Amino acid sequence: MPKHVAIIMDGNGRWAKKRLLPRIIGHTNGVKTVKNIVELSRKLNIRVLTLYAFSTENWTRPEEEVKGLMSLLKKYLKNELENMKNNNISFKILGDISKFSQDIQNEINNAIEQTKTNNGLIFNLALNYGSRQEILRAFKILIEKNITNPSIQDISNALYTAGLPDPDLLIRTSGEIRISNFLLWQLAYTEIYITDVLWPDFSEEEFYKAIINFQKRDRRFGGIKEDK
Ligand code: FPP
């Protein structure tokens, strides 16, 4: 089983377009998939699940869409807190949430605070997240700490993912073959799985397919197998 699964949830807009529906309906259906995948990850005893929900670049989308996403996020946090508490899920954020409205920041901080002693699934939501921005922030943390000759571990420790294992598996839905400023440092040895399925259609079965595909990979981390 992968210990850490990271997902670029893509294709909500196309899912809606195919049905001649507004984009926000695609996102609304995307939230249903988020709920299913969190639940499934917990059941499968995956240690860490990281979902890319809003990138630093997503602010450039039309105001109406950004507003719609914010409203979905607020509703999600409100509705899911009890579920996270009851299911031993520890909720964390990767990214700079200071750009969000005060009420969303309060919901986020409340969810983090109320789930921080949970020791089941670690659920990271990447919000206003960009990997280059994260690495730049790490540089600044190191400078501030006067670490002038940092090790790889020092850099890892200054990232939002400090203390967590790197992703074993990265899933991207909707067929795009790119990383899009997501976890550039942490993905060094991650297995990548791309599926054409659009995020709102990413079902339990599709998640199993990704995991089974991962389990067939020959991971060498730059080395060679002893029998070769
Ligand atoms: C990509 O679809 C998806 C996003 C930009 C955001 C992902 C957001 C959600 C799943 C809903 C909000 C999440 C939570 C946890 C409340 P796209 O719009 O880029 O699709 P397209 O490429 O087909 O246009």
py3Dmol code that shows the C-alpha trace and the ligand (Angstrom):
import py3Dmol

protein = """\
ATOM      1  CA  MET A   1       0.000   0.000   0.000  1.00  0.00           C
ATOM      2  CA  PRO A   2       1.282   3.501  -0.698  1.00  0.00           C
ATOM      3  CA  LYS A   3       1.867   5.377   2.573  1.00  0.00           C
ATOM      4  CA  HIS A   4       1.261   8.773   1.014  1.00  0.00           C
ATOM      5  CA  VAL A   5      -1.033   9.428  -1.960  1.00  0.00           C
ATOM      6  CA  ALA A   6      -1.113  12.897  -3.551  1.00  0.00           C
ATOM      7  CA  ILE A   7      -3.758  13.866  -6.099  1.00  0.00           C
ATOM      8  CA  ILE A   8      -4.080  16.646  -8.663  1.00  0.00           C
ATOM      9  CA  MET A   9      -7.857  16.829  -8.955  1.00  0.00           C
ATOM     10  CA  ASP A  10      -8.433  18.008 -12.498  1.00  0.00           C
ATOM     11  CA  GLY A  11     -11.323  18.056 -14.948  1.00  0.00           C
ATOM     12  CA  ASN A  12     -14.236  19.530 -12.992  1.00  0.00           C
ATOM     13  CA  GLY A  13     -14.754  22.214 -15.648  1.00  0.00           C
ATOM     14  CA  ARG A  14     -14.720  19.714 -18.518  1.00  0.00           C
ATOM     15  CA  TRP A  15     -17.103  17.420 -16.648  1.00  0.00           C
ATOM     16  CA  ALA A  16     -19.595  20.298 -16.410  1.00  0.00           C
ATOM     17  CA  LYS A  17     -19.007  21.462 -19.983  1.00  0.00           C
ATOM     18  CA  LYS A  18     -19.757  17.992 -21.354  1.00  0.00           C
ATOM     19  CA  ARG A  19     -23.160  18.263 -19.692  1.00  0.00           C
ATOM     20  CA  LEU A  20     -23.718  21.914 -20.706  1.00  0.00           C
ATOM     21  CA  LEU A  21     -23.698  22.872 -17.019  1.00  0.00           C
ATOM     22  CA  PRO A  22     -21.952  25.809 -15.306  1.00  0.00           C
ATOM     23  CA  ARG A  23     -18.367  25.061 -14.184  1.00  0.00           C
ATOM     24  CA  ILE A  24     -19.307  25.402 -10.531  1.00  0.00           C
ATOM     25  CA  ILE A  25     -21.541  22.330 -10.817  1.00  0.00           C
ATOM     26  CA  GLY A  26     -18.417  20.445 -11.855  1.00  0.00           C
ATOM     27  CA  HIS A  27     -16.665  21.651  -8.697  1.00  0.00           C
ATOM     28  CA  THR A  28     -19.712  20.755  -6.576  1.00  0.00           C
ATOM     29  CA  ASN A  29     -19.539  17.211  -7.922  1.00  0.00           C
ATOM     30  CA  GLY A  30     -15.772  17.303  -7.387  1.00  0.00           C
ATOM     31  CA  VAL A  31     -16.391  17.836  -3.672  1.00  0.00           C
ATOM     32  CA  LYS A  32     -18.417  14.601  -3.595  1.00  0.00           C
ATOM     33  CA  THR A  33     -15.389  12.785  -4.992  1.00  0.00           C
ATOM     34  CA  VAL A  34     -13.196  14.444  -2.331  1.00  0.00           C
ATOM     35  CA  LYS A  35     -15.464  13.038   0.380  1.00  0.00           C
ATOM     36  CA  ASN A  36     -15.402   9.543  -1.146  1.00  0.00           C
ATOM     37  CA  ILE A  37     -11.635   9.481  -1.574  1.00  0.00           C
ATOM     38  CA  VAL A  38     -10.975  10.716   1.975  1.00  0.00           C
ATOM     39  CA  GLU A  39     -13.279   8.006   3.316  1.00  0.00           C
ATOM     40  CA  LEU A  40     -11.702   5.324   1.157  1.00  0.00           C
ATOM     41  CA  SER A  41      -8.144   6.376   2.076  1.00  0.00           C
ATOM     42  CA  ARG A  42      -9.058   6.075   5.729  1.00  0.00           C
ATOM     43  CA  LYS A  43     -10.568   2.627   5.220  1.00  0.00           C
ATOM     44  CA  LEU A  44      -7.493   1.474   3.297  1.00  0.00           C
ATOM     45  CA  ASN A  45      -5.218   2.673   6.119  1.00  0.00           C
ATOM     46  CA  ILE A  46      -3.334   5.053   3.861  1.00  0.00           C
ATOM     47  CA  ARG A  47      -1.191   7.183   6.162  1.00  0.00           C
ATOM     48  CA  VAL A  48      -1.290  10.519   4.276  1.00  0.00           C
ATOM     49  CA  LEU A  49      -3.629  11.869   1.583  1.00  0.00           C
ATOM     50  CA  THR A  50      -2.766  15.198  -0.061  1.00  0.00           C
ATOM     51  CA  LEU A  51      -5.277  16.877  -2.371  1.00  0.00           C
ATOM     52  CA  TYR A  52      -4.503  19.903  -4.545  1.00  0.00           C
ATOM     53  CA  ALA A  53      -7.652  22.001  -4.096  1.00  0.00           C
ATOM     54  CA  PHE A  54      -6.558  25.545  -4.973  1.00  0.00           C
ATOM     55  CA  SER A  55      -3.276  26.670  -6.486  1.00  0.00           C
ATOM     56  CA  THR A  56      -1.562  30.058  -6.209  1.00  0.00           C
ATOM     57  CA  GLU A  57      -2.460  30.448  -9.899  1.00  0.00           C
ATOM     58  CA  ASN A  58      -6.179  29.693  -9.457  1.00  0.00           C
ATOM     59  CA  TRP A  59      -6.828  33.296  -8.292  1.00  0.00           C
ATOM     60  CA  THR A  60      -6.642  34.316 -11.967  1.00  0.00           C
ATOM     61  CA  ARG A  61      -9.897  32.451 -12.721  1.00  0.00           C
ATOM     62  CA  PRO A  62     -13.066  34.533 -13.197  1.00  0.00           C
ATOM     63  CA  GLU A  63     -14.195  36.154  -9.945  1.00  0.00           C
ATOM     64  CA  GLU A  64     -17.449  34.220  -9.965  1.00  0.00           C
ATOM     65  CA  GLU A  65     -15.638  30.873 -10.126  1.00  0.00           C
ATOM     66  CA  VAL A  66     -13.200  31.830  -7.336  1.00  0.00           C
ATOM     67  CA  LYS A  67     -16.152  32.905  -5.184  1.00  0.00           C
ATOM     68  CA  GLY A  68     -17.939  29.634  -5.919  1.00  0.00           C
ATOM     69  CA  LEU A  69     -14.855  27.613  -4.945  1.00  0.00           C
ATOM     70  CA  MET A  70     -14.511  29.592  -1.684  1.00  0.00           C
ATOM     71  CA  SER A  71     -18.127  28.958  -0.837  1.00  0.00           C
ATOM     72  CA  LEU A  72     -17.713  25.213  -1.509  1.00  0.00           C
ATOM     73  CA  LEU A  73     -14.613  25.174   0.664  1.00  0.00           C
ATOM     74  CA  LYS A  74     -16.405  26.862   3.549  1.00  0.00           C
ATOM     75  CA  LYS A  75     -19.342  24.494   3.310  1.00  0.00           C
ATOM     76  CA  TYR A  76     -17.012  21.494   3.066  1.00  0.00           C
ATOM     77  CA  LEU A  77     -15.105  22.465   6.218  1.00  0.00           C
ATOM     78  CA  LYS A  78     -18.324  23.080   8.156  1.00  0.00           C
ATOM     79  CA  ASN A  79     -19.932  19.819   7.042  1.00  0.00           C
ATOM     80  CA  GLU A  80     -16.901  17.569   7.368  1.00  0.00           C
ATOM     81  CA  LEU A  81     -15.416  18.585  10.716  1.00  0.00           C
ATOM     82  CA  GLU A  82     -17.582  16.182  12.727  1.00  0.00           C
ATOM     83  CA  ASN A  83     -16.774  13.385  10.310  1.00  0.00           C
ATOM     84  CA  MET A  84     -13.030  14.074  10.629  1.00  0.00           C
ATOM     85  CA  LYS A  85     -13.284  14.137  14.409  1.00  0.00           C
ATOM     86  CA  ASN A  86     -15.278  10.896  14.527  1.00  0.00           C
ATOM     87  CA  ASN A  87     -12.948   9.139  12.129  1.00  0.00           C
ATOM     88  CA  ASN A  88      -9.642  10.053  13.758  1.00  0.00           C
ATOM     89  CA  ILE A  89      -8.578  12.167  10.733  1.00  0.00           C
ATOM     90  CA  SER A  90      -5.941  14.838  11.253  1.00  0.00           C
ATOM     91  CA  PHE A  91      -6.601  17.808   8.969  1.00  0.00           C
ATOM     92  CA  LYS A  92      -3.711  19.941   7.741  1.00  0.00           C
ATOM     93  CA  ILE A  93      -3.119  22.676   5.191  1.00  0.00           C
ATOM     94  CA  LEU A  94      -0.292  23.084   2.706  1.00  0.00           C
ATOM     95  CA  GLY A  95      -0.136  26.679   1.488  1.00  0.00           C
ATOM     96  CA  ASP A  96      -0.564  30.269   2.603  1.00  0.00           C
ATOM     97  CA  ILE A  97      -4.102  30.734   3.892  1.00  0.00           C
ATOM     98  CA  SER A  98      -3.592  34.401   4.840  1.00  0.00           C
ATOM     99  CA  LYS A  99      -5.088  35.349   1.451  1.00  0.00           C
ATOM    100  CA  PHE A 100      -8.445  33.777   2.320  1.00  0.00           C
ATOM    101  CA  SER A 101     -11.314  35.637   3.978  1.00  0.00           C
ATOM    102  CA  GLN A 102     -11.231  35.754   7.767  1.00  0.00           C
ATOM    103  CA  ASP A 103     -14.214  33.418   8.157  1.00  0.00           C
ATOM    104  CA  ILE A 104     -12.595  30.741   5.971  1.00  0.00           C
ATOM    105  CA  GLN A 105      -9.321  31.116   7.881  1.00  0.00           C
ATOM    106  CA  ASN A 106     -11.269  30.633  11.118  1.00  0.00           C
ATOM    107  CA  GLU A 107     -12.953  27.481   9.791  1.00  0.00           C
ATOM    108  CA  ILE A 108      -9.578  26.121   8.646  1.00  0.00           C
ATOM    109  CA  ASN A 109      -7.795  26.891  11.920  1.00  0.00           C
ATOM    110  CA  ASN A 110     -10.666  25.447  13.903  1.00  0.00           C
ATOM    111  CA  ALA A 111     -10.566  22.200  11.886  1.00  0.00           C
ATOM    112  CA  ILE A 112      -6.774  21.937  12.306  1.00  0.00           C
ATOM    113  CA  GLU A 113      -7.008  22.625  16.032  1.00  0.00           C
ATOM    114  CA  GLN A 114      -9.870  20.212  16.672  1.00  0.00           C
ATOM    115  CA  THR A 115      -8.256  17.329  14.814  1.00  0.00           C
ATOM    116  CA  LYS A 116      -4.609  17.850  15.761  1.00  0.00           C
ATOM    117  CA  THR A 117      -4.411  14.998  18.281  1.00  0.00           C
ATOM    118  CA  ASN A 118      -6.046  12.512  15.890  1.00  0.00           C
ATOM    119  CA  ASN A 119      -3.607   9.841  14.799  1.00  0.00           C
ATOM    120  CA  GLY A 120      -5.411   8.173  11.883  1.00  0.00           C
ATOM    121  CA  LEU A 121      -5.333   9.447   8.307  1.00  0.00           C
ATOM    122  CA  ILE A 122      -3.408  12.690   7.811  1.00  0.00           C
ATOM    123  CA  PHE A 123      -5.457  14.685   5.326  1.00  0.00           C
ATOM    124  CA  ASN A 124      -3.555  17.569   3.719  1.00  0.00           C
ATOM    125  CA  LEU A 125      -5.508  20.066   1.665  1.00  0.00           C
ATOM    126  CA  ALA A 126      -3.285  22.205  -0.562  1.00  0.00           C
ATOM    127  CA  LEU A 127      -4.854  25.671  -0.598  1.00  0.00           C
ATOM    128  CA  ASN A 128      -3.306  28.734  -2.180  1.00  0.00           C
ATOM    129  CA  TYR A 129      -0.429  26.326  -2.662  1.00  0.00           C
ATOM    130  CA  GLY A 130       2.439  26.608  -5.117  1.00  0.00           C
ATOM    131  CA  SER A 131       5.540  24.464  -4.837  1.00  0.00           C
ATOM    132  CA  ARG A 132       8.009  27.158  -5.906  1.00  0.00           C
ATOM    133  CA  GLN A 133       6.457  29.479  -3.338  1.00  0.00           C
ATOM    134  CA  GLU A 134       6.819  26.709  -0.732  1.00  0.00           C
ATOM    135  CA  ILE A 135      10.493  26.224  -1.582  1.00  0.00           C
ATOM    136  CA  LEU A 136      11.122  29.985  -1.489  1.00  0.00           C
ATOM    137  CA  ARG A 137       9.456  30.096   1.923  1.00  0.00           C
ATOM    138  CA  ALA A 138      11.744  27.257   3.041  1.00  0.00           C
ATOM    139  CA  PHE A 139      14.828  29.256   1.933  1.00  0.00           C
ATOM    140  CA  LYS A 140      13.590  32.179   4.022  1.00  0.00           C
ATOM    141  CA  ILE A 141      12.993  29.965   7.057  1.00  0.00           C
ATOM    142  CA  LEU A 142      16.550  28.602   6.758  1.00  0.00           C
ATOM    143  CA  ILE A 143      18.014  32.106   6.435  1.00  0.00           C
ATOM    144  CA  GLU A 144      16.046  33.245   9.456  1.00  0.00           C
ATOM    145  CA  LYS A 145      17.373  30.283  11.439  1.00  0.00           C
ATOM    146  CA  ASN A 146      20.855  31.163  10.239  1.00  0.00           C
ATOM    147  CA  ILE A 147      21.292  27.727   8.632  1.00  0.00           C
ATOM    148  CA  THR A 148      23.926  28.662   6.047  1.00  0.00           C
ATOM    149  CA  ASN A 149      24.905  25.145   5.010  1.00  0.00           C
ATOM    150  CA  PRO A 150      21.577  23.302   4.879  1.00  0.00           C
ATOM    151  CA  SER A 151      21.220  19.555   4.407  1.00  0.00           C
ATOM    152  CA  ILE A 152      18.477  17.917   2.335  1.00  0.00           C
ATOM    153  CA  GLN A 153      16.754  17.105   5.623  1.00  0.00           C
ATOM    154  CA  ASP A 154      16.925  20.781   6.699  1.00  0.00           C
ATOM    155  CA  ILE A 155      15.155  21.774   3.496  1.00  0.00           C
ATOM    156  CA  SER A 156      12.493  19.057   3.886  1.00  0.00           C
ATOM    157  CA  ASN A 157      11.931  20.225   7.455  1.00  0.00           C
ATOM    158  CA  ALA A 158      11.241  23.770   6.278  1.00  0.00           C
ATOM    159  CA  LEU A 159       8.496  22.709   3.849  1.00  0.00           C
ATOM    160  CA  TYR A 160       4.777  22.545   4.674  1.00  0.00           C
ATOM    161  CA  THR A 161       5.128  18.738   4.587  1.00  0.00           C
ATOM    162  CA  ALA A 162       7.777  18.657   7.347  1.00  0.00           C
ATOM    163  CA  GLY A 163       7.772  15.332   9.149  1.00  0.00           C
ATOM    164  CA  LEU A 164       5.606  13.555   6.551  1.00  0.00           C
ATOM    165  CA  PRO A 165       6.816  10.835   4.184  1.00  0.00           C
ATOM    166  CA  ASP A 166       7.152  11.905   0.535  1.00  0.00           C
ATOM    167  CA  PRO A 167       4.286  10.793  -1.709  1.00  0.00           C
ATOM    168  CA  ASP A 168       4.645   7.231  -3.015  1.00  0.00           C
ATOM    169  CA  LEU A 169       1.940   7.776  -5.603  1.00  0.00           C
ATOM    170  CA  LEU A 170       0.813  10.899  -7.474  1.00  0.00           C
ATOM    171  CA  ILE A 171      -2.510  10.633  -9.290  1.00  0.00           C
ATOM    172  CA  ARG A 172      -3.607  13.213 -11.853  1.00  0.00           C
ATOM    173  CA  THR A 173      -7.073  13.011 -13.330  1.00  0.00           C
ATOM    174  CA  SER A 174      -8.372  14.241 -16.709  1.00  0.00           C
ATOM    175  CA  GLY A 175      -5.369  13.186 -18.771  1.00  0.00           C
ATOM    176  CA  GLU A 176      -3.054  16.195 -18.455  1.00  0.00           C
ATOM    177  CA  ILE A 177       0.574  15.090 -18.173  1.00  0.00           C
ATOM    178  CA  ARG A 178       2.151  17.791 -16.034  1.00  0.00           C
ATOM    179  CA  ILE A 179       3.008  18.595 -12.418  1.00  0.00           C
ATOM    180  CA  SER A 180       1.587  22.149 -12.293  1.00  0.00           C
ATOM    181  CA  ASN A 181       3.759  23.523  -9.471  1.00  0.00           C
ATOM    182  CA  PHE A 182       2.735  20.734  -7.080  1.00  0.00           C
ATOM    183  CA  LEU A 183       5.159  19.232  -4.512  1.00  0.00           C
ATOM    184  CA  LEU A 184       8.211  19.611  -6.790  1.00  0.00           C
ATOM    185  CA  TRP A 185      10.660  18.737  -4.016  1.00  0.00           C
ATOM    186  CA  GLN A 186       8.601  15.949  -2.477  1.00  0.00           C
ATOM    187  CA  LEU A 187       7.866  14.135  -5.774  1.00  0.00           C
ATOM    188  CA  ALA A 188      11.533  13.263  -6.452  1.00  0.00           C
ATOM    189  CA  TYR A 189      10.901   9.476  -6.419  1.00  0.00           C
ATOM    190  CA  THR A 190       7.119   9.360  -6.617  1.00  0.00           C
ATOM    191  CA  GLU A 191       5.345   7.017  -9.022  1.00  0.00           C
ATOM    192  CA  ILE A 192       3.015   8.973 -11.307  1.00  0.00           C
ATOM    193  CA  TYR A 193      -0.374   7.699 -12.461  1.00  0.00           C
ATOM    194  CA  ILE A 194      -2.373   9.663 -15.021  1.00  0.00           C
ATOM    195  CA  THR A 195      -5.949   8.768 -15.874  1.00  0.00           C
ATOM    196  CA  ASP A 196      -8.307  10.277 -18.446  1.00  0.00           C
ATOM    197  CA  VAL A 197     -11.169  10.049 -15.962  1.00  0.00           C
ATOM    198  CA  LEU A 198     -12.433  13.492 -14.924  1.00  0.00           C
ATOM    199  CA  TRP A 199     -12.289  14.220 -11.176  1.00  0.00           C
ATOM    200  CA  PRO A 200     -16.074  14.131 -10.536  1.00  0.00           C
ATOM    201  CA  ASP A 201     -16.090  10.641 -12.126  1.00  0.00           C
ATOM    202  CA  PHE A 202     -13.074   9.386 -10.155  1.00  0.00           C
ATOM    203  CA  SER A 203     -14.772   6.519  -8.334  1.00  0.00           C
ATOM    204  CA  GLU A 204     -13.722   3.969  -5.748  1.00  0.00           C
ATOM    205  CA  GLU A 205     -12.935   1.590  -8.611  1.00  0.00           C
ATOM    206  CA  GLU A 206     -10.697   4.177 -10.297  1.00  0.00           C
ATOM    207  CA  PHE A 207      -8.822   4.696  -7.025  1.00  0.00           C
ATOM    208  CA  TYR A 208      -8.257   0.945  -6.740  1.00  0.00           C
ATOM    209  CA  LYS A 209      -7.001   0.872 -10.333  1.00  0.00           C
ATOM    210  CA  ALA A 210      -4.417   3.538  -9.491  1.00  0.00           C
ATOM    211  CA  ILE A 211      -3.260   1.670  -6.386  1.00  0.00           C
ATOM    212  CA  ILE A 212      -3.038  -1.668  -8.193  1.00  0.00           C
ATOM    213  CA  ASN A 213      -1.075   0.006 -10.991  1.00  0.00           C
ATOM    214  CA  PHE A 214       1.283   1.450  -8.350  1.00  0.00           C
ATOM    215  CA  GLN A 215       1.728  -1.962  -6.734  1.00  0.00           C
ATOM    216  CA  LYS A 216       3.029  -3.360 -10.030  1.00  0.00           C
ATOM    217  CA  ARG A 217       5.751  -0.731 -10.336  1.00  0.00           C
ATOM    218  CA  ASP A 218       9.375  -1.623  -9.795  1.00  0.00           C
ATOM    219  CA  ARG A 219      10.635   1.127  -7.475  1.00  0.00           C
ATOM    220  CA  ARG A 220      14.415   1.373  -7.437  1.00  0.00           C
ATOM    221  CA  PHE A 221      14.982   4.914  -6.144  1.00  0.00           C
ATOM    222  CA  GLY A 222      17.858   5.335  -8.586  1.00  0.00           C
ATOM    223  CA  GLY A 223      19.497   2.033  -7.628  1.00  0.00           C
ATOM    224  CA  ILE A 224      19.287  -1.417  -9.230  1.00  0.00           C
ATOM    225  CA  LYS A 225      17.540  -4.571  -8.120  1.00  0.00           C
ATOM    226  CA  GLU A 226      19.936  -7.068  -6.480  1.00  0.00           C
ATOM    227  CA  ASP A 227      18.914  -9.868  -8.855  1.00  0.00           C
ATOM    228  CA  LYS A 228      19.758  -7.815 -11.967  1.00  0.00           C
TER     229      LYS A 228
END
"""
ligand_1 = """\
24
FPP
C -9.655 21.368 -11.439
O -10.733 21.385 -12.308
C -10.028 21.531 -10.076
C -9.785 22.645 -9.319
C -9.149 23.865 -9.796
C -10.113 22.707 -7.938
C -10.438 21.435 -7.256
C -11.568 21.743 -6.427
C -12.488 20.898 -5.976
C -12.452 19.443 -6.175
C -13.649 21.428 -5.236
C -13.266 22.170 -4.008
C -12.599 21.317 -3.031
C -12.858 21.293 -1.719
C -12.093 20.398 -0.833
C -13.910 22.119 -1.123
P -10.677 22.448 -13.470
O -11.644 23.514 -13.116
O -9.290 22.908 -13.719
O -11.204 21.585 -14.653
P -10.921 21.813 -16.206
O -9.437 21.667 -16.400
O -11.702 20.713 -16.827
O -11.445 23.165 -16.543
"""
view = py3Dmol.view(width=600, height=400)
view.addModel(protein, "pdb")
view.setStyle({"model": 0}, {"cartoon": {"style": "trace"}})
view.addModel(ligand_1, "xyz")
view.setStyle({"model": 1}, {"stick": {}})
view.zoomTo()
view.show()
